[in-house]
Each structure stands twice: as structure tokens, then as C-alpha cells.
């Protein structure tokens, strides 16, 4: 098992990096957020998980052992493969996934592209006893219908669920309850320096 990699990034694509190790370039699939924040030529240390299939060896990389652990837990869910697990980790950080599981918030998981309501329910059911408890993980606050529409709009625009939730929390208290105005204020979060 390849447990970690440390090398230079020689090529980037959405969702994957090519890491040079001793003259060999290894393609590693990573969460979209990690792919976006890295630069060519940068040295990177990844915690990895190797998926062995009959027709391919595929390497997945993560910033932390915690993210890798959540990835492997997601793979134990019937119907969740590596691509869907990576999609979930691209949209949500490990703590948000834990919150959703512990507090049975399937609606958060079902907002991830490719995760329907049934798959979200399976994830909650099968991971509830497997994921380690972490202190201080309060449930993600229930949102109003207007903020749910804003969240859906932001995720449609390509922002992750975590980014969209942060933008909604950025909206000043007492702001108008119109979707267009709240969306404008949420988008201001991404424009700040």
C-alpha cells in the first residue's frame, strides 16, 4: 500500500495532480479544493489511498490522515465508489461530513452532485457507528427556505457546500429576506480581499 507521497507537482488538472517522485510522474486524484490551491513546481506531501481494480491502479491523495480516513469510511458504504467519495470530500470538509452523519442531516449530503436522497440516507445509516466521535461538533444550523435557495444557487455556480455555507453566514443579520438580495450579499463574500 502506498501510504504517502512527497514530491513536486509537475502537472495539474481539475481533481488531479501529477507528482514527480525520482523521475516518475504519478497521477493522484485529489479533492477539488486541494487541486485549486496548489501551484506547479510546488512541493507537496499527500496522504494517499491506493484503489486496486482489475483494470486499473488508482491513487487518491489527501492533505491529512483525517480526510483519508473519511474517504475510506465512505468507500465502505454500499453504492459509494472512489469517485463519489472524492466528490463528497470536494464539496464538504471532514468535520461537516461528521456533523451530517452524527446529526442525521441527509439534506447536506444530498446537495453534493451525484448524491441522491437514498445514497445520503445509506451514508448516514452505515457510517453512524463507524465514524469516530469528535467533541464540539454541533449540528449545522437549520437554514430558512430563502437561505436554502441561496445555498442551492451557490452550489449550482460551482461553489462547494462548505464555501456556500460560509458565504451565507457572512450575510449581515437583518438583511432582506429576498433570494436575489441575499445571493448578492453571499457573492460579496467571495469578492472580499
C-alpha positions as CSV (number, residue, x, y, z in Angstrom):
1,X,0.0,0.0,0.0
2,X,1.3,3.5,-0.9
3,X,0.5,5.5,2.3
4,X,2.1,8.9,1.4
5,X,3.8,10.8,-1.3
6,X,6.2,13.7,-1.1
7,X,7.2,15.4,-4.4
8,X,6.9,18.2,-6.8
9,X,3.7,19.0,-8.8
10,X,4.6,18.8,-12.5
11,X,1.0,18.9,-13.9
12,X,-2.4,19.9,-12.7
13,X,-5.9,19.1,-13.8
14,X,-9.3,19.6,-12.2
15,X,-9.3,17.0,-9.5
16,X,-5.9,15.5,-10.1
17,X,-2.2,16.3,-9.8
18,X,0.9,14.6,-11.3
19,X,3.6,14.3,-8.6
20,X,7.2,13.7,-9.7
21,X,9.0,11.1,-7.5
22,X,12.5,10.1,-8.5
23,X,11.9,10.8,-12.2
24,X,8.5,9.1,-12.3
25,X,5.2,11.1,-12.5
26,X,2.3,9.6,-10.6
27,X,-1.2,10.8,-11.2
28,X,-3.0,11.4,-7.9
29,X,-6.7,12.2,-7.7
30,X,-7.3,14.9,-5.0
31,X,-10.3,16.9,-3.7
32,X,-11.1,19.9,-5.9
33,X,-10.2,22.4,-3.2
34,X,-6.7,20.9,-2.9
35,X,-6.2,20.9,-6.6
36,X,-7.2,24.6,-6.8
37,X,-4.9,25.8,-4.0
38,X,-1.7,24.2,-5.3
39,X,0.8,25.5,-7.9
40,X,3.0,23.9,-10.5
41,X,6.5,23.2,-9.1
42,X,5.3,23.3,-5.5
43,X,6.4,20.5,-3.2
44,X,3.6,18.7,-1.7
45,X,3.0,16.0,0.9
46,X,0.0,13.8,0.4
47,X,-1.6,11.0,2.5
48,X,-2.7,8.5,-0.1
49,X,-5.0,5.6,-0.6
50,X,-4.5,3.1,-3.5
51,X,-7.6,1.6,-5.1
52,X,-6.8,-1.7,-6.9
53,X,-9.2,-2.8,-9.6
54,X,-8.9,-5.5,-12.2
55,X,-8.2,-3.0,-14.9
56,X,-6.5,-0.1,-13.0
57,X,-4.5,1.1,-10.0
58,X,-5.8,4.5,-9.0
59,X,-4.1,6.7,-6.3
60,X,-6.1,9.2,-4.3
61,X,-4.4,11.9,-2.2
62,X,-5.4,14.0,0.8
63,X,-4.0,16.8,2.8
64,X,-4.4,15.0,6.1
65,X,-4.9,11.5,7.5
66,X,-8.3,12.6,8.7
67,X,-9.5,13.3,5.2
68,X,-8.1,9.9,4.0
69,X,-9.9,8.2,6.9
70,X,-13.3,9.8,6.0
71,X,-12.6,8.7,2.3
72,X,-12.0,5.1,3.3
73,X,-15.1,5.1,5.6
74,X,-17.2,6.5,2.7
75,X,-15.9,3.6,0.5
76,X,-17.5,1.1,3.0
77,X,-21.0,2.4,2.1
78,X,-22.8,0.2,-0.4
79,X,-23.0,2.1,-3.7
80,X,-20.3,4.7,-2.9
81,X,-17.2,4.3,-5.0
82,X,-14.0,6.3,-5.1
83,X,-15.2,9.0,-7.5
84,X,-18.4,9.7,-5.4
85,X,-16.4,9.6,-2.2
86,X,-13.9,12.1,-3.7
87,X,-16.8,14.3,-4.9
88,X,-18.2,14.4,-1.3
89,X,-14.8,15.4,0.1
90,X,-14.5,18.0,-2.7
91,X,-17.8,19.6,-1.5
92,X,-17.5,19.1,2.2
93,X,-14.7,19.0,4.8
94,X,-14.4,16.0,7.1
95,X,-16.0,17.8,10.1
96,X,-19.0,18.8,8.0
97,X,-19.4,15.2,6.9
98,X,-19.2,14.1,10.6
99,X,-21.8,16.6,11.6
100,X,-24.1,15.5,8.9
101,X,-23.7,11.8,10.0
102,X,-24.0,12.4,13.7
103,X,-26.9,14.7,13.5
104,X,-28.6,12.8,10.6
105,X,-28.6,15.8,8.2
106,X,-29.1,13.9,5.0
107,X,-30.1,17.1,3.2
108,X,-26.5,18.3,3.5
109,X,-25.1,15.2,1.8
110,X,-27.8,15.2,-0.9
111,X,-26.6,18.6,-2.1
112,X,-23.4,17.1,-3.3
113,X,-23.5,16.4,-7.0
114,X,-24.1,12.6,-7.6
115,X,-25.5,12.0,-4.1
116,X,-29.3,11.5,-4.1
117,X,-31.6,11.2,-1.2
118,X,-31.3,7.4,-1.0
119,X,-27.5,7.4,-1.1
120,X,-27.4,10.2,1.5
121,X,-29.6,8.0,3.8
122,X,-27.3,5.0,3.2
123,X,-24.3,7.1,4.2
124,X,-26.0,8.2,7.4
125,X,-27.1,4.7,8.3
126,X,-23.9,2.8,7.5
127,X,-21.5,5.4,8.9
128,X,-23.3,6.4,12.1
129,X,-21.5,3.7,14.2
130,X,-18.2,3.7,12.2
131,X,-17.1,7.4,12.3
132,X,-15.2,8.3,15.4
133,X,-16.9,10.9,17.6
134,X,-15.2,14.3,17.8
135,X,-16.1,16.7,20.6
136,X,-17.7,20.0,19.8
137,X,-19.4,19.1,16.5
138,X,-22.7,20.9,16.8
139,X,-25.2,20.3,14.0
140,X,-25.1,22.6,11.1
141,X,-27.8,25.2,11.9
142,X,-31.1,24.7,10.0
143,X,-31.5,27.2,7.3
144,X,-34.5,29.2,6.2
145,X,-36.1,28.4,2.9
146,X,-34.6,31.6,1.4
147,X,-31.1,30.6,2.6
148,X,-31.6,27.1,1.3
149,X,-32.4,28.6,-2.2
150,X,-29.3,30.8,-1.9
151,X,-27.2,27.7,-1.0
152,X,-28.6,25.8,-4.0
153,X,-27.8,28.8,-6.3
154,X,-24.2,29.0,-5.0
155,X,-23.6,25.3,-5.4
156,X,-25.0,25.5,-8.9
157,X,-22.5,28.2,-9.6
158,X,-19.7,25.8,-8.6
159,X,-19.0,26.6,-5.0
160,X,-18.7,23.7,-2.6
161,X,-21.3,23.2,0.2
162,X,-18.8,24.4,2.8
163,X,-18.0,27.6,0.8
164,X,-21.7,28.3,0.3
165,X,-22.4,27.8,4.0
166,X,-19.6,30.2,4.9
167,X,-20.9,32.8,2.4
168,X,-24.4,32.5,3.9
169,X,-23.0,33.0,7.4
170,X,-21.3,36.2,6.1
171,X,-24.6,37.8,5.2
172,X,-25.2,40.5,7.9
173,X,-28.0,39.9,10.4
174,X,-31.2,41.9,9.5
175,X,-30.6,41.7,5.7
176,X,-33.6,41.5,3.5
177,X,-35.2,38.0,3.1
178,X,-35.3,38.2,-0.7
179,X,-33.3,35.5,-2.5
180,X,-31.7,37.8,-5.1
181,X,-30.5,40.3,-2.4
182,X,-29.2,37.5,-0.1
183,X,-27.5,35.9,-3.1
184,X,-25.8,39.2,-3.9
185,X,-24.6,39.6,-0.3
186,X,-23.3,36.0,-0.3
187,X,-21.4,36.5,-3.5
188,X,-19.7,39.5,-1.9
189,X,-18.1,37.0,0.5
190,X,-16.1,35.6,-2.4
191,X,-15.1,39.0,-3.7
192,X,-13.5,40.2,-0.5
193,X,-9.7,40.5,-0.4
